Amino acid sequence: MTALLAAAALGMPVSLPAQASAADPQGAYASVHDAQAQRLVSVVPESAVDPMADDPYSFGECRDKAKLPGKFGVGYAFRNRFESCMVWRASMDVSEKPGLPAYGGATFRLTLLGHGQHTGGRETRFEWELDEVDPWGDWDNAKKAVFTLFLECESFGGAKCSSNAGVYAYPLADWKLYRHGGVFTLDASGSPKSTVTETGKKNPHHDDDVVSYHQSVARIQGNTWASGSHRLGFRCDQAKYISRGPGGCIFHQVDPIFHMAPVSNDAGEDREKGYPEIRKHIETAVDRTQLTYPRLYGKKIPGKVGTTQPLHRFYGKRTKETRSISNGSRTDVNRECRRYEAWRYSRKKRLNLECDEYPFAQTRENARLVNTNKATYPRPWSFSARLADGDQNGNHGRTLGAWMTTDHILEDDAFWIKLHDQPLRTTSSFTPGTRSAPRAAKDLCTHKELGGAYQCEFDMESYRFPNGTEQVWVIGPEGDVLTRWSGRDGSWSPWKSMSGVATSGVEVTDERGRQVRISVMGTDGNRWHNDRSANGTWSGWHR
């Protein structure tokens, strides 16, 4: 915990940046309200090895990680769903009266570190520092103006929270002379559930989970000028299947990702050695979907990190009806194992086998819900069933359950599965048509049989046609879709570009084996499609 810092920081006045003026020290970044930064954004955790590491940011590390859009503005960084930070740069401006141009003031940097709670209660702890106060303009007069820092809690949809932070009011000269900082807590204990989230959407969670949405608000106010405010959102809950205690709080902007990549620990042991058969089943389900049971042309299975189709938690022990759905999912999956693996299924007790399913029974994409809710999950959305070692199945189920509890995955929360040791990424928002910079060699993979160079971040996708030929797709070094196909004699064509600039892997669907369609996410955030006709020609990319 960082104590109040009071080191002298005497410095000389600094010249304004080239694009600024005395009347507008923020130059091109005149608006201190950064709408992009304040909206709820979906991000991935920084830690790819241990997303639950209890590893808070230091102030120095936060300033390195939280990138600002320019000289002024706000930047965020998230270690995981329990550790976050924010850096805000702006100016405390002084004018004769409200509405008149500023004649002087000082720029500043505010750093805010956020610490969530696993099970210790519905409160979030923050540390703050305000430093790098640099004067500009008529400092002799401006330094006497008083500016006040407020560190508050804002709640949504009828929820409540309180802040124990003080109100920090000092003349600009004192803000410059000392490095101010401290610790405060935003407490949501006893708060009712929010009826809506911070984006105004209806709260999707069950009433019993008591989910409330809040924001830490940092704002600075002067006598004649407000330097604006910035926010860091968090979510609190008291779900009994997560914690029997007083609940906890998380930074829910972070995409929950269940890591199954084979990452070794310090002892050199494979972290996933407890269930290699389960991992292989899931890898086949999301990467080689056409090889899974039940058979279905163009079959699609959700949940892979980097795609737009997550899994959603389903809590099957809440009511008699939900228990019936969970049991029904296992019944449906066992039927498929018995159908496709009859000989092994008849000896499953002797061989210590269990019928493993993916997506998991504790998701809303489980076999029973996919089979019965065709409005939400129309074909070809489906599931995969395979016989696997019973001990490994149990190990994996316990590991998944423990992760959901620790990471506060509530019912209806979206999450993804990460299978490969690939870099995590956020959703792209580049200008449509902009070609990506070529990837560095370390980010490129080569297939051991088909050769070529493609982005390791996105897996190779393949499709086998009824005549036995096969076609594969990858994302090339510059983001275009590359493809290769086999002939009936087993020979393969050279790699060919299908153009486009993709920010996701290729997904393949078909219409009962007749028309094949591939699709990718474009740089404009939309999904683009390319259709193959019966004679083998392609339509070209279209939305």
N, C-alpha and C positions, 0 to 999 in steps of 0.2 A: 504494500500500500504506500502510495507516494505521499509524503508529508508536504506541508506548505513550503514552497521554495521562496527565499527572500534574498537572493544574491543580487548585488548591485549590477546594473547593466547600463552604465553611462556610455553614451555614444554620440557621434556627431550627426547633424542633420544630413539627410541623403537627398540626392537629386531625384526628380520624378522620372518614371519610365518614359521612353521616347513617345509612346502613344498617348500619354496622359497630359493633363493640363492642371493648373492650380485650381480651376473650378471643378474639374472632374478627375480626381486622382486615380480612378479606376479605369479610365480610358475606355477601350473597347468592351471591357467587362463592367459596364455601368450599372447593370441590374444585379443587386446582391442576392436576389431571389432566384436561385438556380432550380427551375421547375424540374429539369431532368433528374437532378440529384435528390430532390425531395419526394418524388413519386416512389411508390413501392416497386423495386426492381428485383429481378430474380438473378441471384449470383450463386457461384459455386464456392465451397470452402477452399481456403488456400492450402490446407494440409491434405495431401493426397494419400499419405501413409496412415495417419491416425487422426481421423476427423474429430475425435473426442478428446484430443490431447488438452490437458489443463495447462495451457501455455499462453498466458496473457501477453499482449503487446507491451513493450516499453514505449516511452514517448518518442525516442529516436527512431525505433523501428516503424512505429505508426506513421511518422512523417515521411519515411522512405517508401512505405507501401501505399499510402492513400494519395493517389495522384490527382492533382488539381488540373482543371481544364486549361489553365493559363496562369498568369501571375496572381490573379485573384479568383475566388470561387471556393468550391467545397469538394473534397474528395473523401471516399470511404474505403475501408478494407475490412475483411472478415476472415478471421482464422478458422472459425467453425461457427456453429449455432450458439456458442456461448462466449465468444471473444470477438469484439469488434472495435473499430476506431474511426474517428472523423477528424479531418483537418479543415479549418475554415480560415481563409485570408480575406480581409476586407479593409475598410478605412473608417475611422471615427472622424467625421468631418464637422467643422464648426463654421457657422454663418451668423450674420447679425440677427436674423429672424427666420422662422420657417418659410421655405419657398425661395429664399435668396441663395445665390451661388455661395459655395463654401470658400472661405479665404485661407483656411489652414486646417490642420488636423494631424492625424497619425495613422499609418497603416498598422495592422496587427495580425497575429496568428493565434488562433485558438485551437488547441488539441484536446480531444475528448476520447477517453478510453472506456469502453463498456464491458461489463462482466455479468453474464447471465447466471442463473441458478439452476442446478440439476434438480435438487430436491429440498433445498434449504429454505424455501418460502417464495412467495409471489412478490419478489422485489429484485431490482437490478441496481448494481453498484457502478458508479462512474468516478473516474479521476479526470481532472482538467488542469491545463496550464495555459496561460495567456502570456505570450512573449513576442519578441521581435517587433516591439512598438517603435516605429521609425517616423519621426516628424516630417512634415512638409508644409510649405507656405509660410504664413505669418505665425511662427511658433511662439513668439513672445506673448501674443494675445491668446492663441489657441490653447496653450498648455494649461490655462486656468479653467477651461470648460470641464464640467463634470460628466463622466460617462458611467452608466450603470450596467453591469452584467447580471442578467437573470438566468437561472438554471431551473427550468420548470418541467412539470409533467402534464401532458395533454392526453386525454382519454377519449374514446369514441363509443358511440352507441349506448350511452348510459353507464359506462364503466367509470371507475374512480381510481385515482392514485394521488399520492402526495409526495412532495419533495422536501428533504431536510436541508437543502442547500440554502446558504444565506444570500443576501442581496449585496453585491459588491459594487460600491459607488466610490470612485476616486477621480480627482482631476487628471487630465491627460499627463501632466508632469509626473504624477505618482505611478500611473500605468507604465510609463516609460522607465522610471527609475528602478522599479522592482519587478521581479519575475513572479507573477501571482499564480497560485494553484491551490488545489485542495481535493477533497473527496466528498461525494454526496450520494444519497440513496433515493431511488424512486420506488415507493412502496405501494403495491396494489393489493395488499392483504385485505380480505373482506370485500373486495370489489365484486359487484354482480357481473354476469356475463355481458359482453358487448352485443347489441342487436345487429350492428354492422361493423365491418372492418374499417381501417383508415382510408380505404379507397371508396367507401360508401356502399360496397356490396354487402349483401346479407351474410351474417356470420354463419358459415357452413357447419359448425360443430354442434354436437349434441348438448342440450341444456345441462346434463349432469357433469359435463367436463369443465364448466365454468370458465370458458375461454374469454379473455378480455384483451383488447388491443390498445396500445399506448405509444406515446412518442416522448423521448427526451428532447426538450426544446431549449436551445441556447440562443439568447437574443441580447443585443446591446442597444441601449437607448441613451441619447444625449439630450441636452436642453432644446436644441433646434434641429436635430438630425437623428434619425434612426438608422443604424447600420444593418438592419434586417435581422433575420433569424434563420437557423437551420435545425433540422430534426433528424433523429435517429430512432427508428421504430423498433418496438419489441412486443412480444406476445406472452401473456401469462396464462397458466391453466392450473386446475386442481383435479385432473382426471384420476380416478381411483385406480385404474389399471396401469397408470404410469407411476404413481407414488401414493403410498398410504399416508404420507406426511402432509405438510402445508402447501405442497405444490412447487412450481418453479417457473422460470421465465427464460425465453430464448429470443434470439434475433432471427425471426422467421423469414427474412428476405433470402436466407441461404437455402439453396436447394439441398434437401436431404438425400445423401447418396450412400447406399449400402455397398461397401467396398469388398469385392471378392477377388480382386486382382492378386496374383500370387506374389506377395511382397514378403521378403524375409525379415525376421527380427534380428536383434543384435547377436543372438546365438546362432544365426545362420539357418534357422528353421523356417520352413514354409508355414506362414500363418494360416493357410487354408488346408493344411494336411489332414485336418479332421474330417473333411468331406469332399475329396477330389471327384467322386462320382457325381455328386450333386452339382458341383461347379461345372463339370463337363456337360451335364444335362442342360443347365441353364444357358451355357455358351452355345450349344446346338440349337436351343429353342429360339434364341434371338439372332444368331448369325447364319444358321442353316435351317431355317424354319421348315422348309419343304421336306426335311428328313424326319420330322417328328410325327408322333401319333396324337390325335387322329389325323388321317390324311385329308387335306382340303386344298384345292387349287388356290394359289394366291394367298395362302394363309398368312396372317399377321399376328404377332405376339408383342405386346408392349413392354416397356420398362427399361430398355437399354439407355444408359447415359448418353447424351448427345442427340437424342431424338426428341420429338415433340409429344410423345405418348408415354406419360409416366404410369406407375402403379399408384393405387390409392388404398390406404389401410382400411380394413374392415374388421371391426371388433365383434367377433362371433359369440361372445359370452354375455352380451348385454341383456338379451331377452330370449324367450323361448323361440321366437321366430328367427332371430339371428343364429341361434344354435342349430336350428333346423337347416339353415342355408349352409353353414360350415360343414355339417355332417353330410348334407346332400352333395356338396362339392367333392368330398372324398369318395362318396359312392359313385359319382360320375367318372372320376379319374380311375378308380379301380375297375370299372366296367371297360374302359379303354385298354388298361394293362392286360386284363383277362382276354380281351378280344385280339390284341396284336401280339402278345407274348404268352400264349396259352400254356405252353409246356413249362416255362419257368414260373409262371403264376401258380400253377398247380402244385409246385414244390417250394413256394415262397417261404413257408415257415421253416422247412428243413434247410434252405439256403440262406436264411436270415435276410430276406428281401422285403422291401416295402415299395408301394407304388408312390413315387415322387411326382408332384405336380408343380408346374410353373405356368402362369403366375401362381403365387402362393395362395393357400386357402384363406389366409388372413388379409386378402386384398379384395377390392370390389371387382377385380378382373378374374376372380376364381372361376372354376369350371361351371359351377351351378349358376352363377349370375350371368356369365357369358352365354350359357345355353338358354336361359329363360328370358333375359332382358335384351331382345333383339333391337329394340328402339335405340338403346344406348350403345350396344355392341353388335352392330349388323355384321353379317359375314362380309369379308373373310376373317374378322377378328375371332380368335380361338385360343386354345391352350395346348399344353404339351404334357403327356404322361409317359413315364418310363420307370421300370423296375430298377431299384438301386439298393445298395447295402443299407440295412435297417439302422445300424449304429451310426453310420454317416448321416442318414436322414434325420435322426434324432439330434445329433450334434449341430447340424445346420439349423434346425428349427429352434433350438435353444439360443444359438448365436444370433439369429435374426430377431427373436423375441427380446433378447437383452439389448440389442442395438436400438430397437424401436422404443424401449423403455428409457434408455439413457439419453437418446436424442430427441425425446418428447415427440414421437410420431403419433399424432392423435388420429382417431377415426376420421376418414375422408381426407387426411393429409396426403399430398402427392409425394412420391419419392422415386428414385431411379436406382438401377443396379449397375455397378461398374465392375466389369469382368477382366478387362485387359489393363496392363500397365501403361495406359495412355494418358496424355495430359488432359486435365479437365478444362472446360471452356464455358464461357457465358454465351448467351444468345447474341448473334451478330446484328449490327444495325448500320452496315456500311451503305454508302450511296449506291443505288441500283446501277449495275453495269460496271462498277469499279473492279478491275482485276486485282486479285490478291498479290502481294509481293511473294516471289518464290520462296518456298520453305527452305530452311537450312538443312544440310545433309543429315544432321542428327534427328530431324523430325520426319524423315522419309524412310519408308520401308520398301523392301523388294521381295516379291514372292519367290520362294525357292524353286518353283517349277515354271511359273509363267513369266518371271522376270519383271521388268518395268520398275518405275519409281512412283510411289504414291504416298499420300499423307497418312502417317501411322495413326493419327487421331481418329480416322474413319476406316472401318473395316471393309474388306472386299465383299461385295454382294454378288450372288450368283443365281442363275435360273436354269433349270434343266427342261428342255422342250420335250414334247411327247415322242419325237423321233430319235431321242437319245442325245442330241447335240446340246451344248451348254454355252451360255454367255455370262461373262463376268464384268463387273463395273467397279471402278475405284475413283477417288478424287485425286487428281494430279497435283504436282507441286505448285501450280499457279491457280488451283481451284476449279479447273475444268473437269468435266466427267470423261474419264478414259474407259474404253471398253475393248474386250477381246472375245472371240467366239471360236468354237470348235466346229469342224466339219464331220460328216458321217464317218469319214475314214480315221478320225481321231486327231487330225492335224489342227493346229491353231493358227488363226490370223495374227498379223502384227497388231500392236496397240494402236487404237485410233481415238482421236478426240471427238467428243460429241458437243464440244463448246460449252458455253454457260460458265457461271461463276457460282459455285455451291458453297454453302456454309454448314452443310450436314452431309452425312453419308447417304448413299443411294438406297431407296426403298423400292421393292418390286412387287407388283400385284398383277393379277390376270383375271380375265373373265372366262372361267371354266376352261382354261387352256387355250382360248382362242386369241384374244388380244392382250398382249403384255404391255404394261405401263410402268415406267420408272418415274420417280419423283425425287426432288431435292428441295431444300430450303435455299432461296436466293438471297442475295445481299440486301434486298429490299424487305426482308422479313416475310415474304410470301412463299407458298409452296408452288413450284413449277413442275410441269409434267411433260413427258415425251412418250408418245404411243407408237407401238410397233404393229404394223398391219400384217395380214396373213402372208403377204409376199415378201416380208422381211424389210420393208422400207419404214423409216421413222418419220413422224409428223413434224418434228422440230419442237422446241420448248414453247409451252403455252401455260397460262394460268387456268 
